[in-house]
Amino acid sequence: MDQITTLDRIFSYKAKANEEILAAMRQFDDASPAKEIALRVLNHTYAVDRIFAANLRRAEHGYTSPNPGQAPSLEELSAAIKTSDQWYLDYLSRLDGTQLAERIDFTFTDGLPGRMSREEMLMHVTVHGEYHRGQISLIMMQNSIAPPADGFTTYLHKAEASTRRRLSR
């Protein structure tokens, strides 16, 4: 694709928001149960990202649950999420409108059948991640840690500042 689409922007935002929440999570005390909860929540979003990446490719994902038992370290999870986010950006760059609309059959981790378009799967991944970053932000606030500003509009106005300026009235 030669043009930047809304999906491209949303996935660029997703990658940046993940990077920022992971950086902010470094402020948790290592012994804090809140850190473990936040890691588990983010690891869940990572697992769902990987499950849907496999679904998009019509491949097996190997997950029996979207909630892996043990969360990796923050450093390991950070590296995995960064790689996953880049995969999605690369994947999007190769899709056209026909491919986005194509419906794909897959099996949910509970064994039930599913069918979604690629575009629906991609939107699910972004909305799902946004929801859980919000949960982590609440956990952070409850532990006196300032969460990052996590908003699509904020991202757009920073990432595309020169094209987002308005004339003063």
N, C-alpha and C positions, 0 to 999 in steps of 0.2 A: 504494500500500500504506500502510495506517495503522500497522502494527506494524513494529518493527525486526526484521529477520530475521538469521539467522546470516550469510547472504551480504552483507547490508548491513554488518554488523560486520567481516567479512573484507575487504571492499573499502575500508572506512574505515581499517582497519589497514594495508592495502596502500599507500594514499595517504600515511599518516603515516610508514610505514617507508621509502618512497621519498624522502619529504622529508628524513628524517633521514640516510639514506645519502648523498644528494646533498650535504647540508650537511657531512657528515664528509669527503667526497671533496675538499672545498676545502683540506684540510690537505696534500694531495699537493704536492710540488714540481712546478711547471709543466713542468720539463724531465725529470721522471721517466718512464721507460718504463712503470712500474707504473700511472701515472695514465692513460696511453693505453690500456693493457689494461683497466683498470677502466671507462673510458669506453666502450670497445667492447663489453664485457659488458653494461653497462647499456643501451647503444643497441640491442643485440640484444633485450633484454627489451622495450624500447619498441616495436621493430618487430613482435615477436610480439603484443604488446597491440593494435597497430593492425591487424594481419592478422586477429586474431580479432574485433575490433570490426567490421570489414567483413563477416566471415563471419556474425556475429550479425544484421547488417542485410541479408544476402544481396546484398552489393555487391562490386564489384571493389576490391581493395586496392592494386594497382599494384606490389607487391613481387615480385621474382623470386627472392629469397632472404631468409631470416630474419636474415641477417648482412650488413647494409649495409656497403659498402666503407669509407667514411670516417665516422668518428664526428664529430658536431658538437661545438662547445665545451660545456663544463660548463654554462654559463649557458643556451645554447640548448636543451640536453637537459633541463635542469631545468624550463624553461618548457613544453616539449613534454610531458614526463611529467606535470606538474601538470594540464595541459589534458586529457590522456588519462585520468588518474585521475578527474577530475571527470566526464568523459563516462560512464565506467563507473558512477559513483554515480548520475548522473541516469538512465541507462539502467535500472539496477536498480529505481529508484523507480517505473517504469512497468510492470513485469512482474508477472504473476500466476503461480500454480502451473501452469496449463495451458501458458502460454507458456514457462516454464522447462523443462518436459518435452518440448516440441516438438523433434523431430529436424530438423536442417538439413543438407542436402547442400552440400558445398563442395569446392574443389580445393586441396590443399596446394601450397606453392611449388615442390615437386619434380614437380608435375604429377599426382600420385596423387590419386584421389578419396577424400574423407572424408565421414563422417556422424557427427554428435554432437548431443546435446541442448544447448539453450542453457545449462542448468545445468552440464553437463560442460565446455563451452567456458569458462564463467566460472571453474569450479574449476581448469581447466588454467592459465588466465592467472594466478591467484593462486599456485598451487603453483610454476609456472615462475619467476615473479618472486622468490619466496622462495628458491628454489634458487640463483639467480644473485646475489641480495644476499648470500647466504652465501659465494659465491666471492669477491665483492668484499671482504667482511669479512676473509677469509683474506689476500687481497692487502694489505689495509691493515695487518693484524697483522705481516705479513712486512716491512713498511716502517715499523714502529714508530709506527703510527697506530692509536689506539683506535677500533674500530668502534662504532657505536651499538648499544645493546641492542635486538635485533630479535626479539621474541617476541610471539606473539599474546596469551598470557596477561598479559604485562607491559602490553601495550597496553590490554587490557580493564580491568585493575585501575587504570590511570591514567585512561582515558577515561570509565569508568563507576564511579568510586571509591565513590560513595554507595550504589550497589546491589551492590557486590562485597564490602562489609565483612562479616566474620563476628563473631559474638559470641565473646569470649574464654572459654576453659574453665578 
